């Protein structure tokens, strides 16, 4: 009987694509695989997460609860990767401030030396 119940359990891996820069919406969950072994599902999800190709990866467990007479779908684990941030503007701002400070210092010391 335990094998019959175990055979009804499935583990599904869903992926959510990494958004492209300046992209809004239009991303959706995609079913990657359905397995009958939780360990294999978790290992597959973790290897997908390590590729950094997906924003989120979820492993869901689905089974039929005979007592409640309904299908149960529960999230076991979610892997999430934060999108890379673009620091170009911040770096340019810092360089501009440092350049301005250097120019001010050079002008200040040059006018002091000449006077």
N, C-alpha and C positions, 0 to 999 in steps of 0.2 A: 504494500500500500504506500509506503514511503517513496518508492521509486515512481509510482504513478503520479504522486503529488509533485515530486521533483521534476518529472518530465514536463509538467505544465508550467514550470517557471522559466521565463526567458529574460535575458539581460540585453537591453538595447543600448547602443552607443549613438548619441546624437551629437552633431558638430554644428557650430555656429561660426561662419567664416569671419576672418579678421577684416574689419572695414578698411577700405582704401582711404587714403588721405582726402579730407573734405567730402566724404561720402555720407549721405544721410539716408537712413532707411534702406529698404530693399534687401536687407540681409534676412535670412530665415534659417531655421533649424533644418538640418538634413539628417536623415537616418543613415548612419555609416555602416552598422552591422548589428545583427541579432545573434546572440550566442546562448548556449544553454549552460555555460560554466561561468560562475561569477569571477573566479580568479583570472580566467582568460580575458573576460570583458574588461576587468580593471587594468590588466597588463596592457591590453590593446589601447585603452583610453589614455593611459599614462604615456605610452610611446607616441601617440598622436599629439599629446600635450607638449612633449619635448621637441616636436618639429616646429613649434611656434607658428603654425600655419592657420590656427583657429583661435578665435577670440574666446570661445567657451566650448567645453566638451562635457557632456553629461552621460552618466551611466544610470539607466533606469531599470528597475526590477518590476516585472509584470507577472501576475499570477491570478488565478481564480480562487476567491475565498468561498468555499462551499457552504460555510455556516451562514454568511451574509448573502450568499447567492449573487455575487457581483465580482467584476474584475477589479483588481487593485493595481494601481500604477504608482510606484514611488521612486523618487530620486535617491540613489545611493550615494553618489559622489559627483561633484562638479569641479572641473579643472578650469581655471580662468587665467587668461594672459592679458595683461594691461597693454593697450596699444602704445607703440613707441611715440614719444613726444618730440616735437620739433623745437629745438632750442636755438634756431638760427637767429631769430629776432632778439632774443635775450642776449646772446653772445655779441651780436652787432651793437646793441645798446651799451653793453659794458665796454667794448672796445672804443666806441664813440666818446664815452665819458672819460676813459683813460687818455685817449688822444687829446681831448679838449683840455684836460688837466695838464698834460705834458706841454701843450702849446702855451697855455697860460704861464706855467712855470718858466718856460724858456723865454718868453717875452718879459716876464717880471725880472728875471736875473740879468738879461741882456740890457734892459733899461737901467738897472741899478749899477751895473758895471760901467756903463757909459757916462753916468751922471755924476 
